[in-house]
């Protein structure tokens, strides 16, 4: 996998162990080398979107995923929110899908970038709501 992606073996081992999470670009390289979508790599079932690969398998548009990844990483860093390594990719995928749902053409990179301020506002509102109701996302003790 290291030879196919150009990602050092030690870094791949950290991803596998869950002690580190790849950036979007590295996740895309890993998914491509493995013959799967980034969503599948993250453990999500493939979602039917307006953008389809030639094989008919659902894929997430690259620029929408990249924008969501960049916005989430920046906002979480600015707000001082730290997610466990295995939580960032599912959050990125969730917000990417929200962007795609708003887009006229999910393959349009300019439209994805234009939605970055909307997404930033959405993420900040979610973080503010979570801060206003601490503990609501935790599981009940059994």
C-alpha positions as semicolon CSV with decimal commas, in nm:
position;residue;x (nm);y (nm);z (nm)
1;X;0,000;0,000;0,000
2;X;0,288;0,234;0,079
3;X;0,435;0,183;-0,269
4;X;0,096;0,246;-0,436
5;X;0,016;0,562;-0,236
6;X;0,355;0,712;-0,156
7;X;0,253;0,723;0,212
8;X;0,521;0,591;0,451
9;X;0,451;0,253;0,612
10;X;0,471;0,403;0,963
11;X;0,203;0,656;0,875
12;X;-0,021;0,384;0,730
13;X;0,028;0,183;1,050
14;X;-0,091;0,483;1,256
15;X;-0,403;0,508;1,039
16;X;-0,471;0,138;1,078
17;X;-0,420;0,154;1,455
18;X;-0,658;0,450;1,479
19;X;-0,400;0,675;1,645
20;X;-0,400;0,915;1,351
21;X;-0,646;1,010;1,078
22;X;-0,543;1,078;0,717
23;X;-0,607;1,409;0,548
24;X;-0,851;1,403;0,260
25;X;-0,572;1,384;0,004
26;X;-0,410;1,085;0,173
27;X;-0,746;0,914;0,227
28;X;-0,821;0,960;-0,143
29;X;-0,486;0,801;-0,236
30;X;-0,552;0,506;-0,006
31;X;-0,907;0,459;-0,137
32;X;-0,791;0,474;-0,498
33;X;-0,515;0,223;-0,433
34;X;-0,766;-0,008;-0,264
35;X;-1,019;0,031;-0,545
36;X;-1,289;0,188;-0,330
37;X;-1,445;0,525;-0,257
38;X;-1,334;0,739;0,035
39;X;-1,676;0,680;0,192
40;X;-1,625;0,305;0,176
41;X;-1,276;0,347;0,320
42;X;-1,430;0,531;0,616
43;X;-1,672;0,244;0,675
44;X;-1,979;0,415;0,533
45;X;-2,211;0,225;0,303
46;X;-2,202;0,375;-0,046
47;X;-2,463;0,648;-0,087
48;X;-2,651;0,711;-0,406
49;X;-2,562;1,063;-0,521
50;X;-2,611;1,255;-0,842
51;X;-2,249;1,184;-0,929
52;X;-2,180;0,829;-1,044
53;X;-1,863;0,651;-1,142
54;X;-1,847;0,467;-1,474
55;X;-1,918;0,141;-1,293
56;X;-2,242;0,282;-1,149
57;X;-2,099;0,278;-0,794
58;X;-2,185;0,590;-0,593
59;X;-1,894;0,825;-0,534
60;X;-1,857;1,155;-0,352
61;X;-1,739;1,446;-0,567
62;X;-1,374;1,513;-0,481
63;X;-1,394;1,891;-0,442
64;X;-1,700;1,876;-0,214
65;X;-1,520;1,625;0,006
66;X;-1,203;1,836;0,004
67;X;-1,395;2,153;0,099
68;X;-1,576;1,977;0,383
69;X;-1,250;1,832;0,514
70;X;-1,074;2,170;0,508
71;X;-1,365;2,355;0,672
72;X;-1,409;2,096;0,948
73;X;-1,039;2,079;1,033
74;X;-1,010;2,459;1,044
75;X;-1,329;2,526;1,243
76;X;-1,260;2,248;1,493
77;X;-0,905;2,378;1,541
78;X;-1,026;2,739;1,585
79;X;-1,295;2,630;1,832
80;X;-1,054;2,410;2,025
81;X;-1,259;2,096;1,955
82;X;-1,064;1,772;1,940
83;X;-1,225;1,470;1,784
84;X;-1,100;1,115;1,828
85;X;-0,902;1,007;1,523
86;X;-1,182;0,777;1,405
87;X;-1,452;1,047;1,428
88;X;-1,325;1,306;1,179
89;X;-1,388;1,109;0,859
90;X;-1,753;1,023;0,941
91;X;-1,815;1,390;1,030
92;X;-1,651;1,498;0,704
93;X;-1,868;1,256;0,508
94;X;-2,184;1,374;0,685
95;X;-2,111;1,738;0,605
96;X;-2,005;1,654;0,250
97;X;-2,342;1,489;0,192
98;X;-2,517;1,798;0,331
99;X;-2,325;2,009;0,079
100;X;-2,409;1,773;-0,208
101;X;-2,776;1,789;-0,114
102;X;-2,764;2,168;-0,164
103;X;-2,568;2,160;-0,491
104;X;-2,717;2,190;-0,838
105;X;-2,417;2,003;-0,982
106;X;-2,217;1,799;-0,728
107;X;-1,931;1,766;-0,977
108;X;-1,891;2,147;-1,001
109;X;-1,578;2,235;-0,802
110;X;-1,657;2,609;-0,804
111;X;-2,001;2,544;-0,656
112;X;-1,846;2,329;-0,383
113;X;-1,598;2,606;-0,293
114;X;-1,880;2,862;-0,295
115;X;-2,060;2,658;-0,030
116;X;-1,764;2,672;0,211
117;X;-1,900;2,974;0,407
118;X;-2,240;2,803;0,439
119;X;-2,074;2,488;0,568
120;X;-1,857;2,683;0,811
121;X;-2,166;2,852;0,955
122;X;-2,342;2,514;0,983
123;X;-2,049;2,353;1,166
124;X;-2,012;2,647;1,406
125;X;-2,387;2,637;1,484
126;X;-2,366;2,264;1,558
127;X;-2,068;2,317;1,787
128;X;-2,245;2,602;1,968
129;X;-2,556;2,387;2,015
130;X;-2,343;2,102;2,150
131;X;-2,167;2,340;2,391
132;X;-2,502;2,476;2,511
133;X;-2,625;2,125;2,595
134;X;-2,320;1,942;2,728
135;X;-2,350;1,571;2,776
136;X;-2,637;1,526;2,532
137;X;-2,421;1,327;2,293
138;X;-2,307;1,079;2,553
139;X;-2,445;0,732;2,604
140;X;-2,649;0,642;2,908
141;X;-2,476;0,434;3,173
142;X;-2,619;0,083;3,177
